[in-house]
Amino acid sequence: AREVTIDDVKRVYAVFLDEARLSDNLREYKQHFMFNDLSNDQQQTQSKMET
């Protein structure tokens, strides 16, 4: 759609308001997120930075 309606905003807000539902959605769609594309070298570097 070219426009965002009030119903669209309400639907998205409801997803983020419900923590359990949000967690389920994040797990279900995690392969679509940029952070899921880290190479092994990047993962090791990130792991070292966190400790």
PyMOL Python script that loads the backbone (N, CA, C, O; Angstrom):
from pymol import cmd

cmd.read_pdbstr("""\
ATOM      1  N   ALA A   1       0.840  -1.185   0.000  1.00  0.00           N
ATOM      2  CA  ALA A   1       0.000   0.000   0.000  1.00  0.00           C
ATOM      3  C   ALA A   1       0.881   1.242   0.000  1.00  0.00           C
ATOM      4  O   ALA A   1       2.006   1.224   0.499  1.00  0.00           O
ATOM      5  N   ARG A   2       0.374   2.269  -0.542  1.00  0.00           N
ATOM      6  CA  ARG A   2       1.117   3.530  -0.622  1.00  0.00           C
ATOM      7  C   ARG A   2       0.918   4.383   0.615  1.00  0.00           C
ATOM      8  O   ARG A   2       1.684   5.315   0.860  1.00  0.00           O
ATOM      9  N   GLU A   3      -0.099   4.072   1.392  1.00  0.00           N
ATOM     10  CA  GLU A   3      -0.389   4.863   2.587  1.00  0.00           C
ATOM     11  C   GLU A   3      -0.481   3.958   3.803  1.00  0.00           C
ATOM     12  O   GLU A   3      -0.887   2.800   3.713  1.00  0.00           O
ATOM     13  N   VAL A   4      -0.096   4.511   4.932  1.00  0.00           N
ATOM     14  CA  VAL A   4      -0.231   3.806   6.203  1.00  0.00           C
ATOM     15  C   VAL A   4      -1.512   4.306   6.860  1.00  0.00           C
ATOM     16  O   VAL A   4      -1.701   5.509   7.040  1.00  0.00           O
ATOM     17  N   THR A   5      -2.375   3.386   7.210  1.00  0.00           N
ATOM     18  CA  THR A   5      -3.644   3.762   7.830  1.00  0.00           C
ATOM     19  C   THR A   5      -3.551   3.637   9.351  1.00  0.00           C
ATOM     20  O   THR A   5      -2.597   3.071   9.885  1.00  0.00           O
ATOM     21  N   ILE A   6      -4.542   4.166  10.023  1.00  0.00           N
ATOM     22  CA  ILE A   6      -4.619   4.052  11.483  1.00  0.00           C
ATOM     23  C   ILE A   6      -4.671   2.579  11.884  1.00  0.00           C
ATOM     24  O   ILE A   6      -4.057   2.185  12.875  1.00  0.00           O
ATOM     25  N   ASP A   7      -5.389   1.774  11.128  1.00  0.00           N
ATOM     26  CA  ASP A   7      -5.470   0.338  11.428  1.00  0.00           C
ATOM     27  C   ASP A   7      -4.099  -0.331  11.322  1.00  0.00           C
ATOM     28  O   ASP A   7      -3.782  -1.221  12.111  1.00  0.00           O
ATOM     29  N   ASP A   8      -3.289   0.093  10.354  1.00  0.00           N
ATOM     30  CA  ASP A   8      -1.924  -0.441  10.227  1.00  0.00           C
ATOM     31  C   ASP A   8      -1.107  -0.122  11.472  1.00  0.00           C
ATOM     32  O   ASP A   8      -0.413  -0.989  12.004  1.00  0.00           O
ATOM     33  N   VAL A   9      -1.190   1.104  11.929  1.00  0.00           N
ATOM     34  CA  VAL A   9      -0.447   1.531  13.113  1.00  0.00           C
ATOM     35  C   VAL A   9      -0.921   0.763  14.339  1.00  0.00           C
ATOM     36  O   VAL A   9      -0.104   0.324  15.149  1.00  0.00           O
ATOM     37  N   LYS A  10      -2.214   0.600  14.482  1.00  0.00           N
ATOM     38  CA  LYS A  10      -2.757  -0.151  15.623  1.00  0.00           C
ATOM     39  C   LYS A  10      -2.277  -1.600  15.608  1.00  0.00           C
ATOM     40  O   LYS A  10      -1.936  -2.155  16.652  1.00  0.00           O
ATOM     41  N   ARG A  11      -2.251  -2.204  14.434  1.00  0.00           N
ATOM     42  CA  ARG A  11      -1.832  -3.599  14.308  1.00  0.00           C
ATOM     43  C   ARG A  11      -0.355  -3.755  14.701  1.00  0.00           C
ATOM     44  O   ARG A  11      -0.004  -4.677  15.437  1.00  0.00           O
ATOM     45  N   VAL A  12       0.491  -2.872  14.219  1.00  0.00           N
ATOM     46  CA  VAL A  12       1.919  -2.933  14.552  1.00  0.00           C
ATOM     47  C   VAL A  12       2.130  -2.643  16.034  1.00  0.00           C
ATOM     48  O   VAL A  12       2.925  -3.320  16.686  1.00  0.00           O
ATOM     49  N   TYR A  13       1.438  -1.659  16.567  1.00  0.00           N
ATOM     50  CA  TYR A  13       1.563  -1.319  17.983  1.00  0.00           C
ATOM     51  C   TYR A  13       1.174  -2.511  18.854  1.00  0.00           C
ATOM     52  O   TYR A  13       1.829  -2.788  19.858  1.00  0.00           O
ATOM     53  N   ALA A  14       0.116  -3.210  18.473  1.00  0.00           N
ATOM     54  CA  ALA A  14      -0.336  -4.369  19.249  1.00  0.00           C
ATOM     55  C   ALA A  14       0.724  -5.466  19.261  1.00  0.00           C
ATOM     56  O   ALA A  14       0.901  -6.141  20.276  1.00  0.00           O
ATOM     57  N   VAL A  15       1.425  -5.651  18.157  1.00  0.00           N
ATOM     58  CA  VAL A  15       2.479  -6.671  18.094  1.00  0.00           C
ATOM     59  C   VAL A  15       3.608  -6.317  19.058  1.00  0.00           C
ATOM     60  O   VAL A  15       4.103  -7.186  19.776  1.00  0.00           O
ATOM     61  N   PHE A  16       4.018  -5.058  19.081  1.00  0.00           N
ATOM     62  CA  PHE A  16       5.128  -4.653  19.938  1.00  0.00           C
ATOM     63  C   PHE A  16       4.708  -4.498  21.389  1.00  0.00           C
ATOM     64  O   PHE A  16       5.552  -4.563  22.283  1.00  0.00           O
ATOM     65  N   LEU A  17       3.449  -4.299  21.637  1.00  0.00           N
ATOM     66  CA  LEU A  17       2.951  -4.158  22.997  1.00  0.00           C
ATOM     67  C   LEU A  17       2.930  -5.507  23.713  1.00  0.00           C
ATOM     68  O   LEU A  17       3.173  -5.573  24.918  1.00  0.00           O
ATOM     69  N   ASP A  18       2.645  -6.565  22.989  1.00  0.00           N
ATOM     70  CA  ASP A  18       2.574  -7.915  23.549  1.00  0.00           C
ATOM     71  C   ASP A  18       3.956  -8.562  23.455  1.00  0.00           C
ATOM     72  O   ASP A  18       4.362  -9.012  22.384  1.00  0.00           O
ATOM     73  N   GLU A  19       4.674  -8.608  24.570  1.00  0.00           N
ATOM     74  CA  GLU A  19       6.061  -9.085  24.578  1.00  0.00           C
ATOM     75  C   GLU A  19       6.189 -10.537  24.107  1.00  0.00           C
ATOM     76  O   GLU A  19       7.111 -10.860  23.358  1.00  0.00           O
ATOM     77  N   ALA A  20       5.296 -11.395  24.527  1.00  0.00           N
ATOM     78  CA  ALA A  20       5.367 -12.803  24.119  1.00  0.00           C
ATOM     79  C   ALA A  20       5.163 -12.933  22.613  1.00  0.00           C
ATOM     80  O   ALA A  20       5.872 -13.685  21.943  1.00  0.00           O
ATOM     81  N   ARG A  21       4.198 -12.199  22.093  1.00  0.00           N
ATOM     82  CA  ARG A  21       3.926 -12.241  20.656  1.00  0.00           C
ATOM     83  C   ARG A  21       5.105 -11.658  19.872  1.00  0.00           C
ATOM     84  O   ARG A  21       5.468 -12.180  18.818  1.00  0.00           O
ATOM     85  N   LEU A  22       5.696 -10.587  20.379  1.00  0.00           N
ATOM     86  CA  LEU A  22       6.851  -9.982  19.733  1.00  0.00           C
ATOM     87  C   LEU A  22       8.012 -10.969  19.688  1.00  0.00           C
ATOM     88  O   LEU A  22       8.666 -11.114  18.655  1.00  0.00           O
ATOM     89  N   SER A  23       8.268 -11.641  20.792  1.00  0.00           N
ATOM     90  CA  SER A  23       9.357 -12.626  20.841  1.00  0.00           C
ATOM     91  C   SER A  23       9.126 -13.748  19.839  1.00  0.00           C
ATOM     92  O   SER A  23      10.056 -14.185  19.160  1.00  0.00           O
ATOM     93  N   ASP A  24       7.896 -14.209  19.750  1.00  0.00           N
ATOM     94  CA  ASP A  24       7.569 -15.262  18.780  1.00  0.00           C
ATOM     95  C   ASP A  24       7.816 -14.780  17.350  1.00  0.00           C
ATOM     96  O   ASP A  24       8.385 -15.506  16.535  1.00  0.00           O
ATOM     97  N   ASN A  25       7.388 -13.557  17.053  1.00  0.00           N
ATOM     98  CA  ASN A  25       7.585 -13.008  15.707  1.00  0.00           C
ATOM     99  C   ASN A  25       9.064 -12.831  15.392  1.00  0.00           C
ATOM    100  O   ASN A  25       9.493 -13.111  14.272  1.00  0.00           O
ATOM    101  N   LEU A  26       9.844 -12.374  16.356  1.00  0.00           N
ATOM    102  CA  LEU A  26      11.277 -12.204  16.130  1.00  0.00           C
ATOM    103  C   LEU A  26      11.955 -13.536  15.852  1.00  0.00           C
ATOM    104  O   LEU A  26      12.807 -13.634  14.969  1.00  0.00           O
ATOM    105  N   ARG A  27      11.576 -14.557  16.604  1.00  0.00           N
ATOM    106  CA  ARG A  27      12.150 -15.887  16.363  1.00  0.00           C
ATOM    107  C   ARG A  27      11.738 -16.421  14.990  1.00  0.00           C
ATOM    108  O   ARG A  27      12.547 -17.012  14.275  1.00  0.00           O
ATOM    109  N   GLU A  28      10.482 -16.209  14.635  1.00  0.00           N
ATOM    110  CA  GLU A  28       9.971 -16.731  13.365  1.00  0.00           C
ATOM    111  C   GLU A  28      10.643 -16.068  12.159  1.00  0.00           C
ATOM    112  O   GLU A  28      10.913 -16.730  11.157  1.00  0.00           O
ATOM    113  N   TYR A  29      10.912 -14.766  12.254  1.00  0.00           N
ATOM    114  CA  TYR A  29      11.435 -14.024  11.107  1.00  0.00           C
ATOM    115  C   TYR A  29      12.904 -13.645  11.242  1.00  0.00           C
ATOM    116  O   TYR A  29      13.384 -12.788  10.500  1.00  0.00           O
ATOM    117  N   LYS A  30      13.633 -14.269  12.177  1.00  0.00           N
ATOM    118  CA  LYS A  30      15.017 -13.867  12.437  1.00  0.00           C
ATOM    119  C   LYS A  30      15.924 -14.005  11.220  1.00  0.00           C
ATOM    120  O   LYS A  30      16.891 -13.254  11.095  1.00  0.00           O
ATOM    121  N   GLN A  31      15.642 -14.935  10.329  1.00  0.00           N
ATOM    122  CA  GLN A  31      16.480 -15.105   9.148  1.00  0.00           C
ATOM    123  C   GLN A  31      16.390 -13.906   8.205  1.00  0.00           C
ATOM    124  O   GLN A  31      17.239 -13.754   7.327  1.00  0.00           O
ATOM    125  N   HIS A  32      15.386 -13.059   8.369  1.00  0.00           N
ATOM    126  CA  HIS A  32      15.216 -11.890   7.510  1.00  0.00           C
ATOM    127  C   HIS A  32      15.959 -10.666   8.039  1.00  0.00           C
ATOM    128  O   HIS A  32      16.055  -9.659   7.339  1.00  0.00           O
ATOM    129  N   PHE A  33      16.481 -10.734   9.251  1.00  0.00           N
ATOM    130  CA  PHE A  33      17.127  -9.572   9.853  1.00  0.00           C
ATOM    131  C   PHE A  33      18.596  -9.526   9.479  1.00  0.00           C
ATOM    132  O   PHE A  33      19.232 -10.564   9.297  1.00  0.00           O
ATOM    133  N   MET A  34      19.126  -8.334   9.367  1.00  0.00           N
ATOM    134  CA  MET A  34      20.523  -8.144   8.969  1.00  0.00           C
ATOM    135  C   MET A  34      21.487  -8.810   9.933  1.00  0.00           C
ATOM    136  O   MET A  34      22.491  -9.375   9.499  1.00  0.00           O
ATOM    137  N   PHE A  35      21.212  -8.760  11.227  1.00  0.00           N
ATOM    138  CA  PHE A  35      22.150  -9.308  12.199  1.00  0.00           C
ATOM    139  C   PHE A  35      22.263 -10.822  12.101  1.00  0.00           C
ATOM    140  O   PHE A  35      23.166 -11.411  12.695  1.00  0.00           O
ATOM    141  N   ASN A  36      21.377 -11.452  11.374  1.00  0.00           N
ATOM    142  CA  ASN A  36      21.426 -12.901  11.205  1.00  0.00           C
ATOM    143  C   ASN A  36      22.456 -13.312  10.151  1.00  0.00           C
ATOM    144  O   ASN A  36      22.744 -14.501  10.012  1.00  0.00           O
ATOM    145  N   ASP A  37      23.016 -12.356   9.406  1.00  0.00           N
ATOM    146  CA  ASP A  37      23.934 -12.647   8.309  1.00  0.00           C
ATOM    147  C   ASP A  37      25.404 -12.531   8.697  1.00  0.00           C
ATOM    148  O   ASP A  37      26.252 -12.436   7.809  1.00  0.00           O
ATOM    149  N   LEU A  38      25.733 -12.535   9.958  1.00  0.00           N
ATOM    150  CA  LEU A  38      27.115 -12.393  10.382  1.00  0.00           C
ATOM    151  C   LEU A  38      27.926 -13.627   9.994  1.00  0.00           C
ATOM    152  O   LEU A  38      27.475 -14.761  10.158  1.00  0.00           O
ATOM    153  N   SER A  39      29.107 -13.390   9.486  1.00  0.00           N
ATOM    154  CA  SER A  39      30.003 -14.506   9.191  1.00  0.00           C
ATOM    155  C   SER A  39      30.605 -15.008  10.495  1.00  0.00           C
ATOM    156  O   SER A  39      30.443 -14.373  11.537  1.00  0.00           O
ATOM    157  N   ASN A  40      31.292 -16.133  10.449  1.00  0.00           N
ATOM    158  CA  ASN A  40      31.926 -16.691  11.647  1.00  0.00           C
ATOM    159  C   ASN A  40      32.937 -15.723  12.241  1.00  0.00           C
ATOM    160  O   ASN A  40      32.993 -15.570  13.461  1.00  0.00           O
ATOM    161  N   ASP A  41      33.750 -15.056  11.394  1.00  0.00           N
ATOM    162  CA  ASP A  41      34.736 -14.093  11.886  1.00  0.00           C
ATOM    163  C   ASP A  41      34.054 -12.940  12.608  1.00  0.00           C
ATOM    164  O   ASP A  41      34.511 -12.507  13.667  1.00  0.00           O
ATOM    165  N   GLN A  42      32.964 -12.443  12.039  1.00  0.00           N
ATOM    166  CA  GLN A  42      32.237 -11.347  12.666  1.00  0.00           C
ATOM    167  C   GLN A  42      31.627 -11.796  13.986  1.00  0.00           C
ATOM    168  O   GLN A  42      31.623 -11.039  14.957  1.00  0.00           O
ATOM    169  N   GLN A  43      31.113 -13.022  14.029  1.00  0.00           N
ATOM    170  CA  GLN A  43      30.516 -13.531  15.260  1.00  0.00           C
ATOM    171  C   GLN A  43      31.565 -13.650  16.351  1.00  0.00           C
ATOM    172  O   GLN A  43      31.295 -13.320  17.505  1.00  0.00           O
ATOM    173  N   GLN A  44      32.759 -14.118  16.002  1.00  0.00           N
ATOM    174  CA  GLN A  44      33.828 -14.250  16.987  1.00  0.00           C
ATOM    175  C   GLN A  44      34.260 -12.883  17.493  1.00  0.00           C
ATOM    176  O   GLN A  44      34.486 -12.707  18.691  1.00  0.00           O
ATOM    177  N   THR A  45      34.377 -11.915  16.593  1.00  0.00           N
ATOM    178  CA  THR A  45      34.755 -10.557  16.985  1.00  0.00           C
ATOM    179  C   THR A  45      33.700  -9.964  17.896  1.00  0.00           C
ATOM    180  O   THR A  45      34.022  -9.352  18.913  1.00  0.00           O
ATOM    181  N   GLN A  46      32.441 -10.144  17.534  1.00  0.00           N
ATOM    182  CA  GLN A  46      31.355  -9.615  18.347  1.00  0.00           C
ATOM    183  C   GLN A  46      31.342 -10.284  19.714  1.00  0.00           C
ATOM    184  O   GLN A  46      31.113  -9.618  20.724  1.00  0.00           O
ATOM    185  N   SER A  47      31.583 -11.579  19.761  1.00  0.00           N
ATOM    186  CA  SER A  47      31.607 -12.310  21.021  1.00  0.00           C
ATOM    187  C   SER A  47      32.719 -11.788  21.921  1.00  0.00           C
ATOM    188  O   SER A  47      32.517 -11.629  23.125  1.00  0.00           O
ATOM    189  N   LYS A  48      33.887 -11.521  21.353  1.00  0.00           N
ATOM    190  CA  LYS A  48      35.008 -10.992  22.126  1.00  0.00           C
ATOM    191  C   LYS A  48      34.696  -9.604  22.669  1.00  0.00           C
ATOM    192  O   LYS A  48      35.112  -9.261  23.775  1.00  0.00           O
ATOM    193  N   MET A  49      33.970  -8.809  21.901  1.00  0.00           N
ATOM    194  CA  MET A  49      33.629  -7.454  22.328  1.00  0.00           C
ATOM    195  C   MET A  49      32.645  -7.472  23.485  1.00  0.00           C
ATOM    196  O   MET A  49      32.663  -6.576  24.328  1.00  0.00           O
ATOM    197  N   GLU A  50      31.788  -8.482  23.534  1.00  0.00           N
ATOM    198  CA  GLU A  50      30.772  -8.569  24.580  1.00  0.00           C
ATOM    199  C   GLU A  50      31.347  -9.013  25.913  1.00  0.00           C
ATOM    200  O   GLU A  50      30.745  -8.743  26.952  1.00  0.00           O
ATOM    201  N   THR A  51      32.487  -9.683  25.922  1.00  0.00           N
ATOM    202  CA  THR A  51      33.055 -10.184  27.174  1.00  0.00           C
ATOM    203  C   THR A  51      33.999  -9.201  27.796  1.00  0.00           C
ATOM    204  O   THR A  51      34.562  -9.472  28.857  1.00  0.00           O
TER     205      THR A  51
END
""", "prot")
cmd.dss("prot")
cmd.show_as("cartoon", "prot")
cmd.util.cbc("prot")
cmd.orient("prot")
